[in-house]
Amino acid sequence: MFSLFDTRRFGAFLARCRKEADLTQSELADKLDLTRQAVSKYETGESFPDVSILVGIAAVFDISLDELIGAGNPGIDDVIRLAPALKPSVLGKLTERLSTLGIDISHIAGLVQYLRDADLSPLLQSAGCSGLDQKLLTKLLPFFDSDAKEILLNKTIEGEWDWRLLLGSFPYLESLTEQIEAAVMDGALPGEVLTAMHDYFMRQ
């Protein structure tokens, strides 16, 4: 379902950039403080540079890091692996490309602490829910802004996600109490949710 990073495609893109800049492999290697052999391996797809070298390559060719990484057609697992080393703005651009691939909520768990709020909400909107349980939701909710929490509630009301997950989530949903009450009154959520929510806040 998700593509693996194509190091050969990335390498061909790197070689094209180098040739368009009229650089030899040795000249590019000097600019990056690498050996010519390392550059050759990147260009043939035998190896892939770490993020610090990617940053240097992007600077040499005056291209964005997301464009450079995107040349290898990264899949969600690749983006999750790179996420800790990427700026949130770069990560956001990469996840834009992935949001059409049927991302699952479990993938978002690997990205949530690195994504900006503005990039998290669209990804969450398109996410499937297989693998969503209370443990995963508890891990995600502290990172959710009000928009993301509202998406969670709407997906629950629409029946995409199990309403029972709300029962253990009240510590993070205080800003949505009115919407939850309205959803129960409209019959979109069962009365158990309202009872449990009132019980929780009475104990606080």
DADA-V905553 format. One record per pair of residues at least 12 apart in sequence whose ideal C-beta (glycine too) atoms are under 10 Angstrom apart, sorted by sequence separation. I is the first residue (numbers start at 1). GAP is how many residues later the second one is. D is the distance in whole Angstrom. If there is no record, write none. Layout:
# DADA-V905553
i-><I;I>
gap-><GAP;GAP>
d-><D;D>
This chain:
# DADA-V905553
i-><24;25;27;42;79;82;83;95;108;111;112;140;181;15;25;26;29;55;69;95;98;152;153;156;180;181;184;14;25;26;28;39;51;54;152;166;180;24;25;28;34;38;42;54;79;108;137;23;78;79;95;107;108;124;153;181;25;32;65;69;94;152;166;177;180;181;25;39;51;76;79;105;108;34;49;76;79;92;95;105;108;32;33;66;70;74;78;91;95;99;103;107;120;124;132;149;152;153;163;177;18;32;48;65;66;69;95;103;106;107;152;163;176;177;34;65;68;69;76;92;105;106;109;125;157;33;34;66;67;70;74;75;91;92;96;99;103;104;105;106;109;120;121;124;125;132;149;150;153;157;166;170;174;15;18;19;32;48;65;66;69;70;73;74;79;90;91;92;95;99;102;103;104;105;106;107;108;120;121;124;127;137;149;152;156;173;177;14;15;18;31;32;64;65;66;69;76;91;94;95;98;99;101;102;103;104;105;106;120;121;122;123;124;137;144;149;150;154;157;163;167;17;31;64;65;66;67;70;75;76;84;88;92;93;96;99;100;102;104;105;106;109;113;117;121;125;129;149;150;153;157;163;164;166;167;170;174;15;16;32;45;66;70;76;80;83;84;87;88;89;92;95;96;99;104;105;106;109;112;113;117;118;120;121;124;129;138;141;149;153;156;157;163;166;170;173;174;11;14;15;28;31;32;54;65;66;76;79;80;83;86;88;91;92;95;98;99;104;105;108;109;112;115;117;120;121;123;124;127;132;134;137;141;144;164;167;168;169;170;11;14;15;28;31;64;65;66;80;81;83;84;85;87;88;112;113;114;116;117;118;121;122;125;132;133;136;137;140;142;143;144;146;150;154;157;159;163;164;167;170;171;11;13;14;31;48;55;66;76;77;80;83;84;88;89;92;106;109;112;113;117;121;125;132;134;138;141;142;145;146;149;153;158;163;166;167;170;171;174;11;12;14;51;54;55;66;76;79;80;83;88;92;105;109;112;117;120;124;129;134;137;138;141;157;166;169;170;10;11;12;28;50;54;55;58;75;76;79;82;83;105;108;111;112;128;129;133;134;137;140;141;156;157;164;167;168;10;11;12;27;28;51;52;77;115;127;128;129;132;134;135;138;156;167;171;7;11;51;76;80;106;109;127;134;138;154;170;7;8;10;11;14;50;51;55;76;79;105;108;133;134;137;153;7;8;9;11;54;112;129;153;7;8;11;23;156;7;8;10;23;6;7;10;18;21;51;5;7;14;17;21;108;7;17;20;21;7;18;5;14;17;18;10;17;16;17;17;14;105;13;13;105;17;13;14;17;13;16;105;13;14;10;13;14;10;12;13;10;11;12;10;11;9;10;9;10;5;8;9;10;6;7;6;5;6;4;5;6;3;4;5;6;3;4;5;3;4;2;3;5;6;2;3;4;5;1;2;3;4;5;1;2;3;2;5;2;5;3;2;3;2;1;2;1;2;2;1;2>
gap-><12;12;12;12;12;12;12;12;12;12;12;12;12;13;13;13;13;13;13;13;13;13;13;13;13;13;13;14;14;14;14;14;14;14;14;14;14;15;15;15;15;15;15;15;15;15;15;16;16;16;16;16;16;16;16;16;17;17;17;17;17;17;17;17;17;17;18;18;18;18;18;18;18;19;19;19;19;19;19;19;19;20;20;20;20;20;20;20;20;20;20;20;20;20;20;20;20;20;20;20;21;21;21;21;21;21;21;21;21;21;21;21;21;21;22;22;22;22;22;22;22;22;22;22;22;23;23;23;23;23;23;23;23;23;23;23;23;23;23;23;23;23;23;23;23;23;23;23;23;23;23;23;23;24;24;24;24;24;24;24;24;24;24;24;24;24;24;24;24;24;24;24;24;24;24;24;24;24;24;24;24;24;24;24;24;24;24;25;25;25;25;25;25;25;25;25;25;25;25;25;25;25;25;25;25;25;25;25;25;25;25;25;25;25;25;25;25;25;25;25;25;26;26;26;26;26;26;26;26;26;26;26;26;26;26;26;26;26;26;26;26;26;26;26;26;26;26;26;26;26;26;26;26;26;26;26;26;27;27;27;27;27;27;27;27;27;27;27;27;27;27;27;27;27;27;27;27;27;27;27;27;27;27;27;27;27;27;27;27;27;27;27;27;27;27;27;27;28;28;28;28;28;28;28;28;28;28;28;28;28;28;28;28;28;28;28;28;28;28;28;28;28;28;28;28;28;28;28;28;28;28;28;28;28;28;28;28;28;28;29;29;29;29;29;29;29;29;29;29;29;29;29;29;29;29;29;29;29;29;29;29;29;29;29;29;29;29;29;29;29;29;29;29;29;29;29;29;29;29;29;29;30;30;30;30;30;30;30;30;30;30;30;30;30;30;30;30;30;30;30;30;30;30;30;30;30;30;30;30;30;30;30;30;30;30;30;30;30;30;31;31;31;31;31;31;31;31;31;31;31;31;31;31;31;31;31;31;31;31;31;31;31;31;31;31;31;31;32;32;32;32;32;32;32;32;32;32;32;32;32;32;32;32;32;32;32;32;32;32;32;32;32;32;32;32;32;33;33;33;33;33;33;33;33;33;33;33;33;33;33;33;33;33;33;33;34;34;34;34;34;34;34;34;34;34;34;34;35;35;35;35;35;35;35;35;35;35;35;35;35;35;35;35;36;36;36;36;36;36;36;36;37;37;37;37;37;38;38;38;38;39;39;39;39;39;39;40;40;40;40;40;40;41;41;41;41;42;42;43;43;43;43;44;44;45;45;46;47;47;48;50;50;51;54;54;54;55;55;56;57;57;58;58;58;59;59;59;60;60;60;61;61;62;62;63;63;64;64;64;64;65;65;66;67;67;68;68;68;69;69;69;69;70;70;70;71;71;72;72;72;72;73;73;73;73;74;74;74;74;74;75;75;75;76;76;77;77;95;96;98;99;100;100;101;101;102;103;105>
d-><8;9;9;10;7;8;9;10;7;8;9;8;9;10;9;8;10;9;7;9;9;9;8;10;6;6;9;9;5;10;9;10;8;6;9;7;7;9;6;9;8;8;8;7;5;6;8;10;9;7;7;9;6;9;10;8;9;8;10;8;10;8;10;9;6;9;7;9;9;10;9;10;10;7;10;9;6;10;10;8;6;10;9;8;10;7;10;7;7;9;6;8;9;8;10;9;9;7;9;7;8;6;10;7;9;8;10;9;9;9;8;10;10;9;9;7;9;10;6;9;5;9;9;9;9;8;10;8;10;8;8;8;6;7;8;6;6;6;7;9;9;7;9;9;9;10;7;10;5;9;8;9;9;9;10;10;5;8;9;5;9;7;9;8;10;10;6;6;6;5;8;5;5;6;7;9;10;7;8;5;9;9;6;9;9;8;8;8;9;7;7;7;9;5;8;6;7;8;9;9;8;9;9;9;7;7;8;4;8;10;10;9;10;10;10;10;9;9;10;9;8;10;9;7;10;8;8;10;8;9;10;6;7;8;8;8;7;6;6;6;7;10;9;9;5;6;7;7;7;6;5;6;9;9;7;7;10;9;9;9;9;4;7;6;7;7;10;9;7;7;4;8;9;5;6;5;10;6;8;10;8;9;8;5;5;10;10;10;6;7;8;10;7;6;6;9;8;10;6;4;10;9;7;9;9;5;8;9;10;5;7;5;7;9;5;9;9;8;10;9;9;6;8;4;6;10;10;7;9;9;10;5;6;7;8;10;9;10;10;9;5;9;8;5;7;9;10;9;9;10;9;9;10;10;10;9;10;10;9;9;9;9;9;6;9;9;9;10;9;10;9;6;7;9;9;9;8;9;5;9;8;8;9;10;10;10;9;9;10;8;4;8;6;9;9;9;6;6;9;6;7;6;8;8;8;7;8;7;10;8;9;7;8;6;8;8;4;10;9;6;7;10;6;9;10;8;5;9;6;4;7;9;7;6;4;7;9;8;6;6;7;7;4;5;8;10;7;8;4;9;7;10;9;9;9;10;10;7;10;8;8;7;10;8;8;5;8;10;6;9;8;9;6;10;10;9;9;6;8;10;9;9;8;8;10;9;10;8;7;8;9;9;7;9;9;9;4;4;8;9;10;9;10;5;8;10;9;8;9;7;8;9;8;7;10;9;10;8;9;10;8;9;10;10;7;8;9;10;9;9;9;9;3;8;8;9;4;9;7;9;8;8;9;9;7;10;10;7;10;8;6;10;5;10;8;9;10;9;7;7;8;8;10;5;10;10;7;9;9;10;10;9;8;9;8;9;8;9;8;9;8;8;4;9;8;8;8;9;9;10;5;8;6;3;6;8;9;9;6;9;9;6;5;5;5;9;7;8;9;9;5;9;5;9;7;8;6;9;4;8;10;4;9;8;4;9;5;9;7;9;9;6;8;9;9;9;9;10;8;8;6;7;9;7;9;10;9;9>
